[in-house]
């Protein structure tokens, strides 16, 4: 069973945003929700009572009490849902008193660590290129000399690196994570890797008495900086619960997906879809140009249709401006496509669309676009 929490920043007042949300959400279930809210408000008017703040509403207190009773009764939902209730009341995150370690300060890791520090967590950092740690030391982080030292100093250690090899080396290499693992230590792997790598890492961490959670994230550098990542977790449920305040600091939503490997599978599927979609957008833009159509008009039309999204708008605008500063590395989305195709092979499931997109990204890599944003796949069509 998947569970999720929502940040208080995403909660909006009903009346000021009602019409806007009705325009965006045309589904039957959303309309039923609006009808239910309207019925509730009408009943309150008939009762002649003054409108109370949500936190003083007895219905709200009854809801919170029901959640508390479920926790006492060992409800199987994630504690992050209860944490969201607390956030909604207090408007802030209460950081865990556990010592946090973080390994890897790349595009995603840097934003995550910054948000952990902003929300009051005690964080020890390590990066292969030690200079990247300097900014975070200035912001209050502590410095670990090796991955093993960070793990030995901390209760929960997160890692976010580029690929399966880097993830394995970090754990199994000299002065690696495994050297610092002791019974009860928690290790959270946030890198996007294949299920086989995740299973291997889980087994070696558990063999030393450690507790393991995988938690890859959906998003980009900008989304990471904004603390709005989507976190997909699987493995030790108690570690997931212990990470509640950390996940709230770095993300807008968190899902627990069950046993180890499920988060890796889901993450690869999501990135397969995103990578294939990006290649298709680039193909459309270049076909428009090749047939004498305005690329700007193509984007204007696209932004008014069903495929309109922040992702489409930002990537297309960047392409038209020739701005390929990395928000998500092209080499990483190609890696994710490759791993997703391999996962399809293992499951004997066809992935022809992903395979075609993968070839375009490989062409872009051959054109030295690896360290540019994934939208630089556009250049594979014009060279």
C-alpha positions in Angstrom: 0.0 0.0 0.0 1.4 3.4 -1.0 1.2 6.3 1.5 1.9 10.0 1.1 2.1 13.3 2.8 1.6 16.8 1.6 3.5 19.9 2.6 1.6 22.7 4.3 2.8 25.1 1.6 0.7 23.3 -0.9 -2.5 23.8 1.1 -4.5 26.8 -0.2 -7.5 28.7 1.1 -10.7 27.3 -0.4 -12.6 30.4 -1.5 -9.7 32.4 -3.2 -8.6 29.4 -5.2 -11.9 27.6 -5.8 -12.6 28.8 -9.4 -9.0 28.4 -10.4 -8.9 24.8 -9.2 -12.2 23.9 -10.8 -10.9 25.1 -14.2 -7.8 22.9 -13.8 -9.4 19.8 -12.4 -12.3 18.6 -14.6 -12.6 15.1 -13.1 -15.7 13.7 -11.5 -14.0 13.0 -8.2 -12.8 16.5 -7.9 -16.3 17.9 -8.5 -17.6 15.5 -5.9 -15.0 16.9 -3.4 -16.1 20.5 -4.2 -19.8 19.5 -3.7 -18.9 18.0 -0.3 -17.2 21.2 0.8 -20.1 23.3 -0.4 -22.5 21.1 1.5 -20.4 21.4 4.7 -20.3 25.2 4.4 -24.1 25.4 3.8 -24.8 23.3 6.9 -22.6 25.7 8.9 -24.5 28.7 7.6 -27.8 27.1 8.6 -26.5 26.4 12.1 -25.9 30.2 12.3 -22.4 29.7 13.7 -19.5 31.9 12.9 -16.8 30.5 10.7 -14.0 29.1 12.8 -10.4 28.8 12.0 -9.6 25.2 10.8 -7.5 24.5 13.9 -10.4 25.4 16.2 -13.0 23.5 14.2 -14.3 20.5 16.3 -14.5 18.5 13.1 -10.8 19.1 12.5 -10.0 18.1 16.1 -12.0 14.9 15.6 -10.0 14.1 12.5 -6.7 14.6 14.3 -7.9 12.5 17.2 -8.8 9.7 14.9 -5.3 9.8 13.4 -3.7 9.7 16.9 -5.9 6.7 17.8 -4.8 4.9 14.6 -1.2 5.5 15.5 -1.7 4.1 19.0 -3.4 1.1 17.4 -0.4 0.6 15.1 -2.1 1.8 11.9 -0.1 0.6 8.9 -0.1 4.1 7.3 3.1 6.1 7.1 3.9 8.3 10.1 4.6 11.0 7.5 0.9 11.5 7.2 0.6 12.3 10.9 3.7 14.5 10.5 1.8 16.4 7.8 -1.1 17.0 10.2 1.4 18.4 12.6 2.9 20.6 10.0 -0.5 21.9 9.0 -1.1 23.0 12.5 2.3 24.5 13.4 3.3 25.7 10.0 6.8 24.4 10.5 8.9 21.2 10.5 10.3 19.8 13.8 13.7 18.4 12.8 14.6 15.0 14.1 17.1 14.9 16.9 19.0 12.1 15.0 22.4 13.0 13.5 22.2 13.1 9.7 24.9 12.3 7.3 24.9 13.0 3.6 27.2 11.7 0.9 27.3 13.3 -2.6 26.8 17.0 -3.3 25.9 17.0 -6.9 23.0 18.7 -8.7 20.4 16.9 -6.5 22.4 16.4 -3.3 23.3 20.1 -2.9 19.7 21.2 -2.8 18.7 18.4 -0.4 21.5 19.3 2.1 20.7 23.0 1.9 17.1 22.3 2.8 18.0 19.9 5.6 20.2 22.6 7.2 17.5 25.3 6.7 15.0 23.2 8.6 17.4 22.7 11.5 18.8 19.3 11.0 22.3 18.5 12.2 24.1 17.3 9.1 27.6 15.9 8.4 28.6 16.0 4.7 31.2 14.3 2.5 31.9 14.7 -1.2 34.5 13.1 -3.4 35.6 16.7 -4.4 36.0 18.2 -0.9 35.7 21.8 -2.1 32.0 21.3 -2.7 31.6 20.9 1.0 32.8 24.4 1.8 29.6 26.2 1.2 27.7 23.8 3.5 30.3 24.0 6.2 29.6 27.8 6.2 25.9 27.1 6.5 26.5 25.0 9.6 27.2 21.5 8.3 30.0 19.3 9.7 32.7 17.7 7.5 33.4 14.0 7.3 36.7 12.9 5.9 35.5 9.6 4.5 32.1 7.9 3.9 33.0 5.5 6.8 33.6 8.3 9.2 30.3 10.0 8.3 28.4 6.8 8.9 30.1 6.2 12.2 29.3 9.7 13.3 25.7 9.7 12.3 22.4 7.9 13.0 21.0 8.1 9.5 23.2 8.5 6.4 21.9 9.5 3.0 23.7 9.1 -0.3 23.0 10.5 -3.7 25.5 9.7 -6.5 25.5 9.3 -10.2 25.1 5.7 -11.1 25.2 2.0 -9.9 29.0 1.9 -10.0 29.4 5.0 -7.9 26.7 3.7 -5.5 28.6 0.4 -5.1 32.0 2.0 -4.7 30.7 4.3 -2.0 29.5 1.4 0.0 32.1 -1.3 -0.8 35.2 0.7 -1.5 38.1 1.7 0.7 36.9 3.7 3.8 33.4 3.1 2.4 30.0 3.1 4.1 30.2 -0.6 5.0 33.3 0.1 7.2 31.2 2.4 9.4 28.0 0.4 9.6 27.2 -0.9 13.1 24.0 -2.5 14.4 21.2 0.1 14.3 22.9 2.5 11.9 20.6 3.6 9.0 21.6 3.9 5.4 19.3 5.6 2.8 20.3 5.2 -0.8 18.8 8.1 -2.9 20.7 7.4 -6.1 18.7 6.2 -9.2 20.0 2.7 -9.8 18.8 -0.7 -10.9 16.9 -3.1 -8.6 19.8 -5.5 -8.6 22.2 -2.9 -7.2 19.7 -1.8 -4.6 19.2 -5.4 -3.5 22.9 -6.0 -3.2 23.4 -2.9 -1.2 20.5 -3.7 1.1 22.0 -7.2 1.8 25.5 -6.0 2.6 24.2 -3.2 4.9 21.8 -5.7 6.7 24.6 -8.2 7.0 26.4 -5.8 9.4 23.2 -5.1 11.4 22.4 -1.9 9.6 18.9 -0.7 8.6 18.4 0.0 4.9 16.0 2.2 2.9 16.0 3.1 -0.8 14.6 6.6 -1.5 15.3 7.8 -5.1 13.8 11.2 -5.9 11.8 12.5 -8.9 12.8 16.0 -9.8 15.6 18.2 -11.0 18.2 20.7 -9.6 15.6 23.5 -9.4 13.0 21.3 -7.8 15.7 20.0 -5.3 16.7 23.6 -4.4 13.0 24.4 -3.8 12.5 21.5 -1.5 9.8 20.1 -3.8 11.1 16.7 -4.7 8.9 13.6 -4.9 10.5 10.8 -2.8 9.9 7.1 -3.6 10.9 4.9 -0.6 11.1 1.2 -0.1 12.7 -1.2 2.4 12.8 -0.8 6.2 9.5 1.0 7.2 10.9 2.1 10.5 13.8 3.9 8.7 11.2 5.6 6.5 9.4 6.8 9.6 12.6 8.0 11.2 13.3 10.0 8.1 10.0 11.8 8.2 11.3 15.3 9.0 14.1 14.9 6.5 11.7 14.0 3.7 9.5 16.9 4.6 12.4 19.3 4.4 13.5 18.0 1.0 10.3 17.1 -0.7 6.6 17.9 -1.3 5.4 14.3 -1.3 6.7 10.9 -0.1 5.6 7.5 -1.0 6.4 4.2 0.7 6.3 1.4 -1.9 7.0 -1.8 0.2 9.9 -4.1 -0.3 13.4 -3.2 -1.4 13.7 -2.8 -5.2 10.2 -1.4 -5.7 11.3 2.2 -5.5 14.2 1.6 -8.0 11.7 0.0 -10.4 9.2 2.8 -10.1 11.9 5.5 -10.5 13.3 4.0 -13.7 9.8 3.7 -15.2 9.1 7.4 -14.4 12.5 8.5 -15.8 11.9 6.3 -18.9 8.7 8.1 -19.6 10.2 11.5 -18.9 13.3 10.8 -21.1 11.2 9.5 -24.0 8.8 12.5 -23.7 11.8 14.9 -23.8 13.1 13.3 -27.0 9.7 13.5 -28.6 9.4 17.2 -27.8 12.8 17.8 -29.3 11.7 15.8 -32.4 8.5 17.9 -32.7 10.4 21.2 -32.4 12.9 20.2 -35.1 10.2 18.8 -37.4 8.3 22.1 -37.1 11.4 23.9 -38.2 12.1 21.5 -41.0 8.6 22.0 -42.4 8.6 25.8 -42.2 6.5 26.1 -39.1 7.3 28.5 -36.3 8.8 26.8 -33.2 7.5 29.6 -31.0 4.0 29.1 -32.3 4.3 25.3 -31.8 5.2 26.0 -28.2 2.3 28.4 -27.8 -0.2 25.9 -29.1 1.4 23.1 -27.0 1.1 25.2 -23.8 -2.7 25.7 -24.4 -3.4 22.0 -24.9 -3.7 18.9 -22.7 0.1 18.4 -22.6 0.7 21.8 -21.1 3.0 21.6 -18.1 5.8 23.5 -16.4 8.2 20.8 -17.6 7.2 21.3 -21.3 7.3 25.1 -21.0 10.7 25.3 -19.3 12.4 22.8 -21.5 11.1 24.3 -24.7 12.0 27.8 -23.7 15.5 26.7 -22.8 15.9 25.0 -26.2 14.7 28.1 -28.1 17.1 30.2 -26.1 20.0 27.8 -26.6 20.3 27.5 -22.8 21.3 23.9 -21.9 22.6 24.6 -18.4 22.1 21.2 -16.6 19.0 20.9 -14.4 19.1 17.1 -15.0 22.2 15.8 -16.8 21.6 14.3 -20.2 24.1 11.5 -19.4 22.0 10.6 -16.4 18.6 10.4 -18.2 20.3 8.2 -20.8 21.6 6.0 -18.0 18.1 5.7 -16.7 16.7 4.8 -20.1 19.4 2.1 -20.4 18.6 0.7 -17.0 14.8 0.8 -17.7 15.3 -1.1 -21.0 17.4 -3.7 -19.2 14.6 -4.0 -16.6 12.2 -4.6 -19.4 14.4 -7.3 -20.9 14.5 -9.0 -17.5 10.7 -8.9 -17.3 10.4 -10.0 -20.9 8.4 -6.8 -21.6 8.9 -4.7 -24.8 10.2 -1.1 -24.5 10.5 0.0 -28.1 9.8 3.7 -27.4 12.4 3.9 -24.7 14.9 2.0 -27.0 14.3 4.5 -29.8 14.7 7.5 -27.4 17.9 5.9 -25.9 19.5 5.9 -29.4 18.8 9.6 -29.8 20.4 10.4 -26.4 23.4 8.2 -27.3 23.7 10.4 -30.5 23.6 13.5 -28.3 26.3 12.1 -26.0 28.5 11.5 -29.1 28.0 15.2 -29.8 29.5 16.1 -26.4 26.2 16.9 -24.8 26.6 14.5 -21.8 27.1 17.3 -19.2 24.4 19.5 -20.6 20.7 19.4 -19.6 18.6 16.5 -20.9 16.9 19.0 -23.3 20.2 19.1 -25.2 18.9 15.9 -26.9 17.5 18.6 -29.3 21.0 18.9 -30.7 21.0 15.3 -31.9 18.3 16.3 -34.4 20.1 19.3 -35.9 23.6 17.9 -36.4 
